[in-house]
Amino acid sequence: MFKRFFKKNKKEEVKEQEVSEIAVSEEETVEEAEQSPKVEENHEIKEEVKEEVVDTDEEDIVNEEETVDAIKEISVDVSLKEEEEESQVEEEIEEPKVSLFERLKQGLSKAKQGITDRVDQVLKSYTKVDEDLLEEIEEILITADVGVDTTMSIIDKLTDAIKTKKITDPQDVKGELKLIIEEILTNENSTLDVSHSPSIIIMVGVNGVGKTTTIGKLASRYKKEGKKVLIAAGDTFRAAAIDQLEVWANRSGVDIIKHQEGADPGAVIFDSIKAAKARDIDLLICDTAGRLHNKANLMNELSKVFKIVDREYPEAKKEVLLVVDATTGQNAVSQAKSFKQVCDITGIVLTKLDGTAKGGVVLAVKSEVDVPVKLIGVGEKMEDLQDFDAKAFSEALFG
């Protein structure tokens, strides 16, 4: 009994102790709870700091966005100003290039140095007009590829003019020389005529003289004038000739008729004429295989093309243009003479005049072959293929 009672009291004491400890812990918890506002205050301070930081970040972002916008506006203004300045510069650059005569003068600058500038030096070294002066002028003309026969004709006319007009001042000889050259180059049929519809231009010449480039420039010119133009890729023998001509056709915005490389040129011309009739084409420009003017069999093959044109396209106004390279000098004259024996050449295209100081070949071709020069190339641009004008040419050469 006693032991049980003692154990019971012992248990009750333990329970009371545990209850007291729980009470103490609850009081401490209450005290901590009372102290918690400080924590909350600290939390509120941290939240305020965070909000201030967030506000600051948002302000910085806004400021950055405004700065970026401002920079963009400035860059746009600068770019617009730069574009305006560039356009003004382009307009200033383009202004002096408007004149075809200025282009002609620039293109003939080397020829001018080879003929006119040398004549000026000779004339300055003489105080009177005599045979020695005329001999030096004669030498200048021959070395400028005017040709011996043409040079002798010019000197004879110049001598007659000096005697008739009683010229004693060497400086006046230059004016007479200019008039004689202009007279030789003048021809009533020097204009390329494709006003009739339909018209056909047949390009002939050896390889490398600029036939493909000339065709491309002519196609572009007449397309801009409103004509319906078609190109015939008749040079089927030279590697890449068809591809080069197709590039020019695409650049000019005109159609092209072509066969595979090595095909019969006559078949290409035949198909092109049929296409020209079906499409109501105004102008058909035909390329032909580059011929060596000293190979009779190749030149005879060229005549087949003309027979096809005469038979299939008699209603078309025909122009046969021989393209020669001015830089080849007297060889250009030989080419012109040989081609004239095979086909009825109506005009000559003299290319690359800007690349030679021997521009006298123009005189040689005109006088020795008796075929008018209708087009001259004085540069690489479209506008640099010009209709030949004897007066403008002599003005550019002697001006």
C-alpha positions, 0 to 999 in steps of 0.5 A, a space after each residue: 500500500 505504502 509503496 503504491 502510494 509513494 509511486 503515485 505521489 511520485 508520478 504526480 510530482 513528475 506531471 506537475 513538473 512537466 506542467 510547470 515546464 510547459 507553462 514556462 515555455 509558453 511564457 517564453 513563447 509569449 515574450 518572444 511573440 511580444 518581441 516579434 514586432 521588431 522582427 516585423 519592423 525589420 521585415 517591413 524595412 527590408 520590404 521598403 528597401 526592396 521596393 525602393 530598389 525595385 523602383 530604382 531599377 524601374 526608373 533606370 530601365 525607363 531611363 535606359 529605354 529613353 536613352 536608347 530611343 534617343 540614340 535611335 532617333 539620333 542615329 536615324 537622323 544621322 543616317 537620313 542626313 548621310 543618305 541625303 549627303 550621299 544622294 547629293 554627292 551622287 547627283 554631283 557626280 552624275 551631273 558632268 556625266 550627262 553629256 554624251 560629248 563629255 563621255 566621248 572626250 573622256 573616251 578619246 583622251 588617249 587618242 587625243 594624246 597620240 594625235 592632237 597633243 603631238 601635233 600641238 607640240 610640233 606646231 609650237 616648235 615651228 615658226 613657219 609652214 614648210 615641208 618639214 612641218 608637213 613631214 612631221 605631221 605625216 609621221 604622227 598620223 602614220 604612227 597613230 594607225 591612220 594608215 599610209 594611204 589615208 595619211 598621204 591623202 590627208 597631207 595632199 589635201 592639207 597642202 592644197 588648203 595651205 596654198 589656197 588659203 595662203 596659211 603662214 602661221 603654223 597654229 592655223 594648220 591645226 584647224 585645217 587638219 581638223 576640217 579635213 578629218 571631219 570631211 573624211 569621216 562624214 557620211 550620210 549613211 552613218 546612222 544605224 537605222 532600225 526605225 522600220 519594224 521588223 528590223 534585223 541586225 546581224 553582228 559579224 567579226 572575229 572573236 574577242 572584238 566585243 560582239 557580245 557586249 555590243 549586242 547587249 548594249 544595243 538590246 538594252 538601248 532599244 528596249 528602253 526606247 520601247 521596242 520589242 527586242 529578241 536576241 539570237 545566240 548564233 555563236 554556237 562554236 565559242 565556249 561560253 558564248 551562249 551563256 555570256 549572251 544570256 547574261 546580257 539578255 537577262 540584264 537588258 530584259 529581252 528574250 533570247 533564242 538559243 541552242 546547245 553549244 556546237 549546234 548549227 548556227 543557221 538553225 539558230 537563226 532560222 528558229 529566231 526568225 520564226 520566233 520573231 514573226 510569231 511574237 511580233 518582234 520589232 528588232 532581232 539582233 543576231 550573233 554569229 560565230 567569230 570567224 578568222 578573216 583569213 580562213 576561207 571555209 569559215 567565211 563561206 559558212 557565214 554566207 549561209 546565215 545571210 541566205 537564211 535571212 534573205 529567204 526567211 525574213 525578206 520583209 525585215 530592214 537589214 543592218 550588217 554590222 562588222 565589229 572591230 577592235 580599235 586597239 588592233 590598229 591596221 589589223 582592223 582594216 584587214 578584217 574589214 576588207 575580208 568581211 566585206 568580200 563575203 557579206 554586204 556590210 552596212 556599217 562598222 562598230 569600232 570598240 575599245 577606242 578608250 583603250 588606245 592612243 592610235 585612234 586614227 584607225 577610225 580614219 583608216 577603216 572609213 577611207 580604205 574600206 569605204 564603209 561608214 563607222 556607225 557606232 563607237 565604244 568609248 567605255 564599259 557603260 551602256 552610254 559609252 556605246 555611241 552613235 558615230 558623229 563625225 563632227 562631234 568626234 573631230 571636236 572631241 579629238 581636236 578640242 
